[in-house]
Amino acid sequence: YEVIPLSKLVDALRAKKEIPDRWVVLTIDDNYKSFYDHGLAVFKEYGYPFSMFVYVEATEKRYGDFMSWDQLKEISKYGSLEFHSLGHPNMTRLSDEALTKDFDTGLELFEKRLGIKPHYFSYPFGEFSPRVKKIAQSYGFEAIFNQTMGAVASFSDPFDLDRSALVGKSDLPSALKYKALNASWIEPTVL
């Protein structure tokens, strides 16, 4: 397997290039302090690129288990920092106005505190709807990630990319066996 930067995957997707089955992209959500204290050393040791999706409010309000802005700046030397929302809400339950406020405030703080503009976004809890996706896309992200178990292929929608969550006692060999399936899901949009 080859661990590649998220940007390499997104560039290949945008160019409609074939995505090798043995490419692996490592993403981390929520900017927990434990990554800074323990995980970062592993990434540095192996030289693995990664992307950290930042839960902005947790850092801004100094929630105890989350990294500080200075710690995030330090890890940005080794991986990319991306956007995961301001308040980590279940976005499907928010009004359009509340969604827009979360994006506007979160992105403003992210850019002000870190001095960079994020290229990618991952939905909190991986959950979204067509309405949420449309609003997220309006912010100009190059790619958006859910948390549906799966793989990415040249035909994958850059604004609905699957990621396999590896938490607890995960079965990594099984997760690496996933293949992308070019299928259209037909389902009701109103229940």
Disulfide bonds with the S-S distance in Angstrom:
none
